[in-house]
């Protein structure tokens, strides 16, 4: 059910996370969100942070906004993206321990910045049946949505990456573990949709990662990843707009692969996900897969491409962004194209100011193309020359 992107040509958004303000010193930890909101210090810092995130996205002129993943803790490499679910779902113990990490091609030895990220993978283990527990996504979304009239997109990590990151003393195999997390998340996401959330984003199905690494066995393979995605979002499209977010990773704003990766081996499988919108990392790859997106993603789905790079502190120029959009429009009709960031900008490595001006540039670049196509342009108060502190010359 298209809600947020319905009737909007070239809508703009960001993936989700944003850098934390320096004064946001409270952490949720293992507390439930509602319990933490009873504490006046946490509540004040959390609400003020979400308010600022929303205000800055509105100043930039985004069509679809996020709460910046403000419930995540301040941790190494943005680990909360992975460890928030096991710290709040049922079936996990209360004794977080370091987990096996750094296997195969993703191993980062001591001396590499991402070795800290691997050492920081301290997760609870599974000791009983997985349930939705106290994720409380609907409450988080409500806090944000009641502060803006723009649609607030809410995202969550999918079951696979959680299942791969934890020790398991309950389920017999990894498949059963993944499907149990999928069912629990589905229940939670239905509660979120029932609360009125207009966009729910499933983040990082492993379809493209497995295809790129050519990992195929009896359990871990792209087709099973499609099954996991569809099971996690089952029934949601009748209630809300469902997005499938894909990228190539960004802990501490770092690249996870030494080579630029292509989605082409995974597009046939990605086309089978039960989603309204599929997002792709694009600008960091120079738009190499734009033609393939247009040719292989079916017309019943919208294509969201990243036009700002979450790895780089260099703020893109609006004309660069406009050029990327024009290239995409050669293969993807304007009514099916959505513009975003390649991935989140809140995984420890970027300042608030960098993220803000990247978002401003995203909308300014999109406006350039909208003007060429005769489409309505977004108001970008952040770029209004009337409010510049620089005095104009005579």
C-alpha positions as YAML, in Angstrom:
chain: A
units: angstrom
residues:
- id: 1
  name: UNK
  ca: [0.00, 0.00, 0.00]
- id: 2
  name: UNK
  ca: [1.79, 3.10, -1.21]
- id: 3
  name: UNK
  ca: [1.39, 5.83, 1.36]
- id: 4
  name: UNK
  ca: [4.52, 7.94, 1.66]
- id: 5
  name: UNK
  ca: [5.58, 7.90, -2.01]
- id: 6
  name: UNK
  ca: [2.11, 7.93, -3.54]
- id: 7
  name: UNK
  ca: [1.61, 10.80, -5.98]
- id: 8
  name: UNK
  ca: [5.10, 12.25, -5.30]
- id: 9
  name: UNK
  ca: [7.47, 12.47, -8.24]
- id: 10
  name: UNK
  ca: [11.14, 11.95, -7.33]
- id: 11
  name: UNK
  ca: [10.53, 11.79, -3.56]
- id: 12
  name: UNK
  ca: [13.56, 12.36, -1.32]
- id: 13
  name: UNK
  ca: [14.55, 10.69, 1.95]
- id: 14
  name: UNK
  ca: [17.56, 9.28, 3.81]
- id: 15
  name: UNK
  ca: [18.27, 5.71, 4.85]
- id: 16
  name: UNK
  ca: [17.71, 6.26, 8.55]
- id: 17
  name: UNK
  ca: [20.47, 6.88, 11.06]
- id: 18
  name: UNK
  ca: [22.02, 10.27, 11.77]
- id: 19
  name: UNK
  ca: [25.00, 11.34, 13.91]
- id: 20
  name: UNK
  ca: [24.23, 11.90, 17.58]
- id: 21
  name: UNK
  ca: [24.42, 15.39, 19.08]
- id: 22
  name: UNK
  ca: [27.41, 15.72, 21.42]
- id: 23
  name: UNK
  ca: [25.09, 16.58, 24.33]
- id: 24
  name: UNK
  ca: [23.01, 13.41, 23.87]
- id: 25
  name: UNK
  ca: [24.87, 11.45, 26.55]
- id: 26
  name: UNK
  ca: [22.12, 9.14, 27.79]
- id: 27
  name: UNK
  ca: [21.97, 5.56, 26.48]
- id: 28
  name: UNK
  ca: [18.99, 3.25, 26.42]
- id: 29
  name: UNK
  ca: [21.09, 0.17, 27.19]
- id: 30
  name: UNK
  ca: [19.01, -2.83, 28.19]
- id: 31
  name: UNK
  ca: [16.12, -0.70, 29.48]
- id: 32
  name: UNK
  ca: [12.88, -0.80, 27.59]
- id: 33
  name: UNK
  ca: [12.11, 2.36, 25.65]
- id: 34
  name: UNK
  ca: [8.96, 3.12, 27.63]
- id: 35
  name: UNK
  ca: [10.78, 2.58, 30.92]
- id: 36
  name: UNK
  ca: [13.60, 4.88, 29.83]
- id: 37
  name: UNK
  ca: [11.09, 7.54, 28.84]
- id: 38
  name: UNK
  ca: [10.03, 7.73, 32.51]
- id: 39
  name: UNK
  ca: [13.50, 9.09, 33.32]
- id: 40
  name: UNK
  ca: [13.42, 12.86, 32.84]
- id: 41
  name: UNK
  ca: [17.04, 13.15, 31.69]
- id: 42
  name: UNK
  ca: [16.71, 10.41, 29.05]
- id: 43
  name: UNK
  ca: [13.33, 11.69, 27.91]
- id: 44
  name: UNK
  ca: [14.55, 15.26, 27.50]
- id: 45
  name: UNK
  ca: [17.67, 14.27, 25.56]
- id: 46
  name: UNK
  ca: [15.87, 11.72, 23.40]
- id: 47
  name: UNK
  ca: [12.91, 13.92, 22.50]
- id: 48
  name: UNK
  ca: [15.14, 16.93, 21.84]
- id: 49
  name: UNK
  ca: [17.36, 14.82, 19.59]
- id: 50
  name: UNK
  ca: [14.44, 13.47, 17.55]
- id: 51
  name: UNK
  ca: [13.01, 16.98, 17.31]
- id: 52
  name: UNK
  ca: [16.29, 18.32, 15.93]
- id: 53
  name: UNK
  ca: [16.63, 15.45, 13.46]
- id: 54
  name: UNK
  ca: [13.13, 16.09, 12.13]
- id: 55
  name: UNK
  ca: [13.57, 19.87, 12.03]
- id: 56
  name: UNK
  ca: [16.83, 19.67, 10.07]
- id: 57
  name: UNK
  ca: [15.34, 17.23, 7.56]
- id: 58
  name: UNK
  ca: [12.40, 19.60, 7.09]
- id: 59
  name: UNK
  ca: [14.76, 22.57, 6.67]
- id: 60
  name: UNK
  ca: [16.52, 20.58, 3.97]
- id: 61
  name: UNK
  ca: [13.20, 19.84, 2.26]
- id: 62
  name: UNK
  ca: [13.05, 16.04, 2.47]
- id: 63
  name: UNK
  ca: [9.71, 14.45, 1.58]
- id: 64
  name: UNK
  ca: [10.04, 11.41, 3.87]
- id: 65
  name: UNK
  ca: [11.88, 11.78, 7.18]
- id: 66
  name: UNK
  ca: [13.26, 9.47, 9.88]
- id: 67
  name: UNK
  ca: [13.85, 9.68, 13.62]
- id: 68
  name: UNK
  ca: [17.57, 9.25, 12.97]
- id: 69
  name: UNK
  ca: [17.55, 5.92, 14.86]
- id: 70
  name: UNK
  ca: [17.75, 8.00, 18.03]
- id: 71
  name: UNK
  ca: [17.11, 4.95, 20.25]
- id: 72
  name: UNK
  ca: [20.50, 3.53, 19.32]
- id: 73
  name: UNK
  ca: [23.26, 3.84, 21.92]
- id: 74
  name: UNK
  ca: [26.55, 5.66, 21.39]
- id: 75
  name: UNK
  ca: [28.77, 2.71, 20.61]
- id: 76
  name: UNK
  ca: [31.62, 1.50, 18.42]
- id: 77
  name: UNK
  ca: [30.78, 1.35, 14.73]
- id: 78
  name: UNK
  ca: [27.04, 1.72, 15.25]
- id: 79
  name: UNK
  ca: [26.68, -1.69, 16.92]
- id: 80
  name: UNK
  ca: [23.23, -0.82, 18.27]
- id: 81
  name: UNK
  ca: [21.83, -1.45, 14.80]
- id: 82
  name: UNK
  ca: [22.63, -5.13, 15.41]
- id: 83
  name: UNK
  ca: [22.41, -5.46, 19.17]
- id: 84
  name: UNK
  ca: [19.22, -3.52, 19.92]
- id: 85
  name: UNK
  ca: [16.96, -6.51, 19.01]
- id: 86
  name: UNK
  ca: [18.78, -9.19, 21.05]
- id: 87
  name: UNK
  ca: [18.95, -6.83, 24.04]
- id: 88
  name: UNK
  ca: [15.18, -6.26, 23.94]
- id: 89
  name: UNK
  ca: [13.55, -9.34, 22.39]
- id: 90
  name: UNK
  ca: [12.42, -12.33, 24.45]
- id: 91
  name: UNK
  ca: [14.48, -15.53, 24.43]
- id: 92
  name: UNK
  ca: [17.86, -13.88, 24.98]
- id: 93
  name: UNK
  ca: [19.88, -14.05, 28.19]
- id: 94
  name: UNK
  ca: [21.02, -11.05, 30.22]
- id: 95
  name: UNK
  ca: [24.71, -11.85, 30.00]
- id: 96
  name: UNK
  ca: [26.18, -10.31, 26.81]
- id: 97
  name: UNK
  ca: [29.43, -11.92, 25.69]
- id: 98
  name: UNK
  ca: [31.91, -11.39, 22.83]
- id: 99
  name: UNK
  ca: [30.75, -13.32, 19.77]
- id: 100
  name: UNK
  ca: [32.69, -15.08, 17.02]
- id: 101
  name: UNK
  ca: [33.45, -12.49, 14.39]
- id: 102
  name: UNK
  ca: [35.74, -11.69, 11.53]
- id: 103
  name: UNK
  ca: [35.47, -14.92, 9.57]
- id: 104
  name: UNK
  ca: [36.38, -15.36, 5.92]
- id: 105
  name: UNK
  ca: [36.68, -12.33, 3.67]
- id: 106
  name: UNK
  ca: [35.34, -9.99, 6.34]
- id: 107
  name: UNK
  ca: [38.20, -10.57, 8.79]
- id: 108
  name: UNK
  ca: [39.92, -7.39, 9.93]
- id: 109
  name: UNK
  ca: [43.17, -7.95, 11.86]
- id: 110
  name: UNK
  ca: [44.37, -5.91, 14.83]
- id: 111
  name: UNK
  ca: [45.55, -2.54, 13.55]
- id: 112
  name: UNK
  ca: [42.54, -2.12, 11.27]
- id: 113
  name: UNK
  ca: [39.81, 0.29, 12.39]
- id: 114
  name: UNK
  ca: [37.13, -2.37, 11.93]
- id: 115
  name: UNK
  ca: [38.89, -4.73, 14.34]
- id: 116
  name: UNK
  ca: [37.48, -2.49, 17.07]
- id: 117
  name: UNK
  ca: [34.06, -3.03, 15.53]
- id: 118
  name: UNK
  ca: [34.51, -6.81, 15.66]
- id: 119
  name: UNK
  ca: [35.72, -6.70, 19.27]
- id: 120
  name: UNK
  ca: [32.66, -4.64, 20.16]
- id: 121
  name: UNK
  ca: [30.26, -7.34, 18.98]
- id: 122
  name: UNK
  ca: [29.18, -8.19, 22.52]
- id: 123
  name: UNK
  ca: [25.75, -9.80, 22.33]
- id: 124
  name: UNK
  ca: [23.32, -11.69, 24.54]
- id: 125
  name: UNK
  ca: [22.88, -15.35, 23.67]
- id: 126
  name: UNK
  ca: [19.68, -17.24, 22.86]
- id: 127
  name: UNK
  ca: [18.47, -19.36, 25.77]
- id: 128
  name: UNK
  ca: [14.79, -19.89, 24.92]
- id: 129
  name: UNK
  ca: [12.07, -19.35, 22.31]
- id: 130
  name: UNK
  ca: [12.43, -16.00, 20.52]
- id: 131
  name: UNK
  ca: [9.58, -13.51, 21.01]
- id: 132
  name: UNK
  ca: [9.11, -9.84, 20.10]
- id: 133
  name: UNK
  ca: [9.72, -8.99, 23.74]
- id: 134
  name: UNK
  ca: [10.08, -5.26, 24.37]
- id: 135
  name: UNK
  ca: [11.15, -3.87, 20.99]
- id: 136
  name: UNK
  ca: [8.46, -1.18, 21.30]
- id: 137
  name: UNK
  ca: [8.94, 0.16, 17.76]
- id: 138
  name: UNK
  ca: [5.45, 1.67, 17.64]
- id: 139
  name: UNK
  ca: [6.15, 3.86, 20.67]
- id: 140
  name: UNK
  ca: [9.37, 5.15, 19.10]
- id: 141
  name: UNK
  ca: [7.62, 5.93, 15.83]
- id: 142
  name: UNK
  ca: [4.82, 7.77, 17.65]
- id: 143
  name: UNK
  ca: [7.31, 10.05, 19.42]
- id: 144
  name: UNK
  ca: [8.66, 11.14, 16.03]
- id: 145
  name: UNK
  ca: [5.44, 11.26, 14.02]
- id: 146
  name: UNK
  ca: [3.66, 13.50, 16.51]
- id: 147
  name: UNK
  ca: [6.34, 16.14, 15.91]
- id: 148
  name: UNK
  ca: [5.98, 16.39, 12.12]
- id: 149
  name: UNK
  ca: [3.33, 16.27, 9.42]
- id: 150
  name: UNK
  ca: [5.74, 14.57, 7.04]
- id: 151
  name: UNK
  ca: [5.71, 10.76, 6.88]
- id: 152
  name: UNK
  ca: [8.22, 9.17, 9.25]
- id: 153
  name: UNK
  ca: [9.93, 6.05, 7.91]
- id: 154
  name: UNK
  ca: [10.94, 3.47, 10.53]
- id: 155
  name: UNK
  ca: [13.62, 0.86, 9.86]
- id: 156
  name: UNK
  ca: [14.86, -2.29, 11.54]
- id: 157
  name: UNK
  ca: [17.61, -4.81, 10.97]
- id: 158
  name: UNK
  ca: [16.38, -8.11, 9.56]
- id: 159
  name: UNK
  ca: [16.59, -11.57, 11.18]
- id: 160
  name: UNK
  ca: [19.67, -12.93, 9.42]
- id: 161
  name: UNK
  ca: [22.31, -10.53, 10.73]
- id: 162
  name: UNK
  ca: [20.97, -10.86, 14.26]
- id: 163
  name: UNK
  ca: [20.98, -14.65, 13.97]
- id: 164
  name: UNK
  ca: [24.54, -14.70, 12.60]
- id: 165
  name: UNK
  ca: [25.82, -12.48, 15.44]
- id: 166
  name: UNK
  ca: [24.65, -14.38, 18.53]
- id: 167
  name: UNK
  ca: [25.41, -17.60, 20.36]
- id: 168
  name: UNK
  ca: [22.51, -20.06, 20.39]
- id: 169
  name: UNK
  ca: [21.78, -22.56, 23.16]
- id: 170
  name: UNK
  ca: [18.18, -23.23, 22.16]
- id: 171
  name: UNK
  ca: [17.56, -23.81, 18.44]
- id: 172
  name: UNK
  ca: [18.93, -26.87, 16.68]
- id: 173
  name: UNK
  ca: [20.20, -25.02, 13.62]
- id: 174
  name: UNK
  ca: [20.69, -21.58, 12.12]
- id: 175
  name: UNK
  ca: [17.63, -21.90, 9.86]
- id: 176
  name: UNK
  ca: [15.27, -22.44, 12.79]
- id: 177
  name: UNK
  ca: [16.92, -19.53, 14.60]
- id: 178
  name: UNK
  ca: [16.48, -17.14, 11.65]
- id: 179
  name: UNK
  ca: [12.85, -18.10, 11.07]
- id: 180
  name: UNK
  ca: [12.02, -17.67, 14.76]
- id: 181
  name: UNK
  ca: [13.43, -14.14, 14.72]
- id: 182
  name: UNK
  ca: [11.55, -13.46, 11.47]
- id: 183
  name: UNK
  ca: [8.23, -14.49, 13.03]
- id: 184
  name: UNK
  ca: [8.84, -12.37, 16.14]
- id: 185
  name: UNK
  ca: [9.79, -9.34, 14.04]
- id: 186
  name: UNK
  ca: [6.72, -9.81, 11.86]
- id: 187
  name: UNK
  ca: [4.50, -9.58, 14.93]
- id: 188
  name: UNK
  ca: [6.31, -6.42, 16.05]
- id: 189
  name: UNK
  ca: [6.12, -4.81, 12.62]
- id: 190
  name: UNK
  ca: [2.39, -5.47, 12.40]
- id: 191
  name: UNK
  ca: [2.00, -3.59, 15.67]
- id: 192
  name: UNK
  ca: [4.00, -0.74, 14.15]
- id: 193
  name: UNK
  ca: [1.87, -0.72, 10.99]
- id: 194
  name: UNK
  ca: [-1.34, -0.87, 13.02]
- id: 195
  name: UNK
  ca: [-0.18, 2.24, 14.91]
- id: 196
  name: UNK
  ca: [-0.16, 4.07, 11.57]
- id: 197
  name: UNK
  ca: [3.49, 4.01, 10.46]
- id: 198
  name: UNK
  ca: [3.44, 4.92, 6.74]
- id: 199
  name: UNK
  ca: [6.77, 3.30, 5.78]
- id: 200
  name: UNK
  ca: [8.50, 0.27, 7.31]
- id: 201
  name: UNK
  ca: [12.00, -0.48, 6.10]
- id: 202
  name: UNK
  ca: [13.57, -3.95, 6.36]
- id: 203
  name: UNK
  ca: [17.31, -3.36, 6.45]
- id: 204
  name: UNK
  ca: [19.87, -5.62, 4.87]
- id: 205
  name: UNK
  ca: [18.43, -8.90, 3.67]
- id: 206
  name: UNK
  ca: [21.52, -10.90, 2.82]
- id: 207
  name: UNK
  ca: [20.39, -11.63, -0.74]
- id: 208
  name: UNK
  ca: [22.94, -9.38, -2.45]
- id: 209
  name: UNK
  ca: [25.73, -10.15, 0.01]
- id: 210
  name: UNK
  ca: [25.43, -13.90, -0.54]
- id: 211
  name: UNK
  ca: [25.18, -13.53, -4.30]
- id: 212
  name: UNK
  ca: [28.24, -11.28, -4.42]
- id: 213
  name: UNK
  ca: [30.28, -13.75, -2.38]
- id: 214
  name: UNK
  ca: [28.81, -16.73, -4.21]
- id: 215
  name: UNK
  ca: [27.76, -18.29, -0.91]
- id: 216
  name: UNK
  ca: [25.28, -21.07, -1.58]
- id: 217
  name: UNK
  ca: [24.64, -24.08, 0.65]
- id: 218
  name: UNK
  ca: [21.56, -25.99, 1.79]
- id: 219
  name: UNK
  ca: [20.53, -23.21, 4.18]
- id: 220
  name: UNK
  ca: [22.46, -20.02, 3.57]
- id: 221
  name: UNK
  ca: [21.67, -18.91, 0.01]
- id: 222
  name: UNK
  ca: [19.90, -16.04, -1.77]
- id: 223
  name: UNK
  ca: [16.63, -17.93, -2.24]
- id: 224
  name: UNK
  ca: [16.36, -18.62, 1.48]
- id: 225
  name: UNK
  ca: [17.09, -14.94, 2.15]
- id: 226
  name: UNK
  ca: [14.14, -14.04, -0.06]
- id: 227
  name: UNK
  ca: [11.98, -16.44, 1.97]
- id: 228
  name: UNK
  ca: [13.17, -14.79, 5.19]
- id: 229
  name: UNK
  ca: [12.38, -11.30, 3.91]
- id: 230
  name: UNK
  ca: [8.91, -12.26, 2.76]
- id: 231
  name: UNK
  ca: [8.16, -14.10, 5.99]
- id: 232
  name: UNK
  ca: [9.27, -11.10, 8.07]
- id: 233
  name: UNK
  ca: [7.03, -8.66, 6.17]
- id: 234
  name: UNK
  ca: [4.13, -11.05, 5.52]
- id: 235
  name: UNK
  ca: [0.84, -9.15, 5.44]
- id: 236
  name: UNK
  ca: [2.41, -5.72, 5.92]
- id: 237
  name: UNK
  ca: [1.87, -4.34, 2.42]
- id: 238
  name: UNK
  ca: [-1.88, -4.42, 3.02]
- id: 239
  name: UNK
  ca: [-1.33, -1.93, 5.84]
- id: 240
  name: UNK
  ca: [1.70, 0.17, 4.98]
- id: 241
  name: UNK
  ca: [4.48, 0.84, 2.48]
- id: 242
  name: UNK
  ca: [7.32, -1.71, 2.73]
- id: 243
  name: UNK
  ca: [10.90, -0.88, 1.75]
- id: 244
  name: UNK
  ca: [13.78, -3.30, 1.25]
- id: 245
  name: UNK
  ca: [17.05, -1.52, 2.05]
- id: 246
  name: UNK
  ca: [20.30, -2.91, 0.65]
- id: 247
  name: UNK
  ca: [23.85, -1.60, 0.79]
- id: 248
  name: UNK
  ca: [27.40, -2.91, 1.15]
- id: 249
  name: UNK
  ca: [27.92, -2.08, 4.83]
- id: 250
  name: UNK
  ca: [29.19, 0.95, 6.72]
- id: 251
  name: UNK
  ca: [30.37, 0.39, 10.31]
- id: 252
  name: UNK
  ca: [32.26, 3.52, 11.37]
- id: 253
  name: UNK
  ca: [31.48, 4.82, 7.86]
- id: 254
  name: UNK
  ca: [34.01, 2.32, 6.44]
- id: 255
  name: UNK
  ca: [33.82, 0.23, 3.29]
- id: 256
  name: UNK
  ca: [33.52, -3.49, 3.97]
- id: 257
  name: UNK
  ca: [34.89, -4.56, 0.57]
- id: 258
  name: UNK
  ca: [38.08, -3.42, -1.14]
- id: 259
  name: UNK
  ca: [36.43, -3.56, -4.57]
- id: 260
  name: UNK
  ca: [33.30, -1.78, -5.79]
- id: 261
  name: UNK
  ca: [30.51, -4.34, -5.63]
- id: 262
  name: UNK
  ca: [27.78, -4.95, -8.19]
- id: 263
  name: UNK
  ca: [24.17, -5.90, -7.48]
- id: 264
  name: UNK
  ca: [23.76, -7.63, -10.84]
- id: 265
  name: UNK
  ca: [24.13, -11.22, -9.52]
- id: 266
  name: UNK
  ca: [21.36, -10.55, -6.98]
- id: 267
  name: UNK
  ca: [18.78, -8.57, -8.93]
- id: 268
  name: UNK
  ca: [16.76, -11.55, -10.09]
- id: 269
  name: UNK
  ca: [16.37, -12.70, -6.47]
- id: 270
  name: UNK
  ca: [15.76, -9.18, -5.14]
- id: 271
  name: UNK
  ca: [12.93, -8.84, -7.62]
- id: 272
  name: UNK
  ca: [11.07, -11.51, -5.62]
- id: 273
  name: UNK
  ca: [10.95, -9.64, -2.31]
- id: 274
  name: UNK
  ca: [7.51, -8.60, -1.10]
- id: 275
  name: UNK
  ca: [8.26, -4.88, -1.07]
- id: 276
  name: UNK
  ca: [7.02, -1.65, -2.62]
- id: 277
  name: UNK
  ca: [10.47, -0.03, -2.82]
- id: 278
  name: UNK
  ca: [13.97, -1.51, -3.10]
- id: 279
  name: UNK
  ca: [16.87, 0.74, -2.13]
- id: 280
  name: UNK
  ca: [20.36, 0.46, -3.61]
- id: 281
  name: UNK
  ca: [23.75, 1.91, -2.82]
- id: 282
  name: UNK
  ca: [24.57, 3.71, -6.06]
- id: 283
  name: UNK
  ca: [26.68, 6.86, -5.94]
- id: 284
  name: UNK
  ca: [29.62, 5.17, -4.19]
- id: 285
  name: UNK
  ca: [29.77, 2.79, -7.16]
- id: 286
  name: UNK
  ca: [29.58, 5.60, -9.70]
- id: 287
  name: UNK
  ca: [26.08, 4.53, -10.74]
- id: 288
  name: UNK
  ca: [27.47, 1.39, -12.37]
- id: 289
  name: UNK
  ca: [24.26, -0.64, -11.91]
- id: 290
  name: UNK
  ca: [21.68, 1.99, -12.87]
- id: 291
  name: UNK
  ca: [20.86, 0.36, -16.21]
- id: 292
  name: UNK
  ca: [20.52, -3.04, -14.54]
- id: 293
  name: UNK
  ca: [18.14, -1.63, -11.91]
- id: 294
  name: UNK
  ca: [15.93, -0.24, -14.63]
- id: 295
  name: UNK
  ca: [15.93, -3.41, -16.72]
- id: 296
  name: UNK
  ca: [15.66, -6.07, -14.00]
- id: 297
  name: UNK
  ca: [13.51, -4.63, -11.21]
- id: 298
  name: UNK
  ca: [9.87, -5.18, -12.10]
- id: 299
  name: UNK
  ca: [7.57, -2.26, -12.79]
- id: 300
  name: UNK
  ca: [5.40, -2.96, -9.73]
- id: 301
  name: UNK
  ca: [8.29, -1.84, -7.51]
- id: 302
  name: UNK
  ca: [9.88, 1.56, -7.06]
- id: 303
  name: UNK
  ca: [13.68, 1.90, -7.17]
- id: 304
  name: UNK
  ca: [15.42, 4.02, -4.56]
- id: 305
  name: UNK
  ca: [19.01, 4.97, -5.31]
- id: 306
  name: UNK
  ca: [21.60, 6.56, -3.08]
- id: 307
  name: UNK
  ca: [22.85, 9.88, -4.44]
- id: 308
  name: UNK
  ca: [24.90, 10.90, -1.39]
- id: 309
  name: UNK
  ca: [27.80, 8.79, -0.11]
- id: 310
  name: UNK
  ca: [27.77, 7.82, 3.57]
- id: 311
  name: UNK
  ca: [31.47, 6.87, 3.44]
- id: 312
  name: UNK
  ca: [32.75, 10.30, 2.51]
- id: 313
  name: UNK
  ca: [32.88, 13.58, 4.44]
- id: 314
  name: UNK
  ca: [32.99, 15.44, 1.14]
- id: 315
  name: UNK
  ca: [29.58, 17.05, 0.68]
- id: 316
  name: UNK
  ca: [28.30, 16.37, -2.82]
- id: 317
  name: UNK
  ca: [27.52, 19.34, -5.04]
- id: 318
  name: UNK
  ca: [23.87, 19.65, -6.12]
- id: 319
  name: UNK
  ca: [24.91, 19.51, -9.79]
- id: 320
  name: UNK
  ca: [26.70, 16.18, -9.16]
- id: 321
  name: UNK
  ca: [23.54, 14.81, -7.58]
- id: 322
  name: UNK
  ca: [21.40, 16.13, -10.43]
- id: 323
  name: UNK
  ca: [23.69, 14.43, -12.95]
- id: 324
  name: UNK
  ca: [23.35, 11.10, -11.13]
- id: 325
  name: UNK
  ca: [19.56, 11.45, -11.17]
- id: 326
  name: UNK
  ca: [19.55, 12.27, -14.89]
- id: 327
  name: UNK
  ca: [21.59, 9.14, -15.57]
- id: 328
  name: UNK
  ca: [19.12, 7.07, -13.55]
- id: 329
  name: UNK
  ca: [16.16, 8.53, -15.44]
- id: 330
  name: UNK
  ca: [17.53, 7.08, -18.67]
- id: 331
  name: UNK
  ca: [16.58, 3.65, -17.32]
- id: 332
  name: UNK
  ca: [14.08, 4.23, -14.48]
- id: 333
  name: UNK
  ca: [10.87, 6.26, -15.06]
- id: 334
  name: UNK
  ca: [10.49, 9.32, -12.83]
- id: 335
  name: UNK
  ca: [7.30, 7.92, -11.30]
- id: 336
  name: UNK
  ca: [9.29, 4.91, -10.03]
- id: 337
  name: UNK
  ca: [12.45, 6.68, -8.86]
- id: 338
  name: UNK
  ca: [13.16, 7.59, -5.22]
- id: 339
  name: UNK
  ca: [16.28, 9.49, -4.07]
- id: 340
  name: UNK
  ca: [18.12, 8.78, -0.83]
- id: 341
  name: UNK
  ca: [21.51, 8.29, 0.80]
- id: 342
  name: UNK
  ca: [23.54, 5.19, 0.00]
- id: 343
  name: UNK
  ca: [23.20, 4.13, 3.64]
- id: 344
  name: UNK
  ca: [22.85, 5.58, 7.13]
- id: 345
  name: UNK
  ca: [25.07, 8.43, 8.27]
- id: 346
  name: UNK
  ca: [25.01, 7.69, 11.99]
- id: 347
  name: UNK
  ca: [27.45, 4.80, 12.33]
- id: 348
  name: UNK
  ca: [30.05, 6.76, 14.35]
- id: 349
  name: UNK
  ca: [32.18, 8.26, 11.58]
- id: 350
  name: UNK
  ca: [30.39, 11.46, 10.46]
- id: 351
  name: UNK
  ca: [29.58, 14.81, 12.09]
- id: 352
  name: UNK
  ca: [26.09, 16.28, 12.26]
- id: 353
  name: UNK
  ca: [27.10, 19.18, 10.05]
- id: 354
  name: UNK
  ca: [28.41, 16.92, 7.28]
- id: 355
  name: UNK
  ca: [25.20, 14.88, 7.34]
- id: 356
  name: UNK
  ca: [23.01, 17.99, 7.32]
- id: 357
  name: UNK
  ca: [24.63, 19.57, 4.30]
- id: 358
  name: UNK
  ca: [24.65, 16.28, 2.41]
- id: 359
  name: UNK
  ca: [20.88, 16.15, 2.91]
- id: 360
  name: UNK
  ca: [20.52, 19.77, 1.78]
- id: 361
  name: UNK
  ca: [22.55, 18.99, -1.34]
- id: 362
  name: UNK
  ca: [20.39, 15.92, -2.02]
- id: 363
  name: UNK
  ca: [17.25, 18.05, -2.19]
- id: 364
  name: UNK
  ca: [18.88, 20.91, -4.10]
- id: 365
  name: UNK
  ca: [20.13, 18.45, -6.72]
- id: 366
  name: UNK
  ca: [16.73, 16.80, -6.96]
- id: 367
  name: UNK
  ca: [15.11, 20.22, -7.36]
- id: 368
  name: UNK
  ca: [17.33, 20.92, -10.35]
- id: 369
  name: UNK
  ca: [15.95, 17.85, -12.11]
- id: 370
  name: UNK
  ca: [12.40, 18.53, -10.95]
- id: 371
  name: UNK
  ca: [12.61, 21.99, -12.50]
- id: 372
  name: UNK
  ca: [13.82, 20.52, -15.81]
- id: 373
  name: UNK
  ca: [10.89, 18.10, -15.81]
- id: 374
  name: UNK
  ca: [8.34, 20.75, -14.86]
- id: 375
  name: UNK
  ca: [7.70, 19.15, -11.46]
- id: 376
  name: UNK
  ca: [7.02, 20.94, -8.16]
- id: 377
  name: UNK
  ca: [10.18, 21.78, -6.25]
- id: 378
  name: UNK
  ca: [10.68, 21.34, -2.53]
- id: 379
  name: UNK
  ca: [11.22, 24.34, -0.30]
- id: 380
  name: UNK
  ca: [14.79, 24.31, 1.02]
- id: 381
  name: UNK
  ca: [14.82, 26.86, 3.81]
- id: 382
  name: UNK
  ca: [18.40, 25.88, 4.62]
- id: 383
  name: UNK
  ca: [19.50, 27.34, 1.27]
- id: 384
  name: UNK
  ca: [17.34, 30.48, 1.28]
- id: 385
  name: UNK
  ca: [19.71, 33.42, 0.60]
- id: 386
  name: UNK
  ca: [17.45, 35.81, 2.52]
- id: 387
  name: UNK
  ca: [18.68, 34.32, 5.79]
- id: 388
  name: UNK
  ca: [22.39, 34.20, 5.06]
- id: 389
  name: UNK
  ca: [24.58, 35.98, 7.63]
- id: 390
  name: UNK
  ca: [26.91, 37.05, 4.82]
- id: 391
  name: UNK
  ca: [26.20, 40.66, 3.82]
- id: 392
  name: UNK
  ca: [25.66, 41.06, 0.08]
- id: 393
  name: UNK
  ca: [28.07, 43.34, -1.78]
- id: 394
  name: UNK
  ca: [26.88, 46.70, -3.05]
...
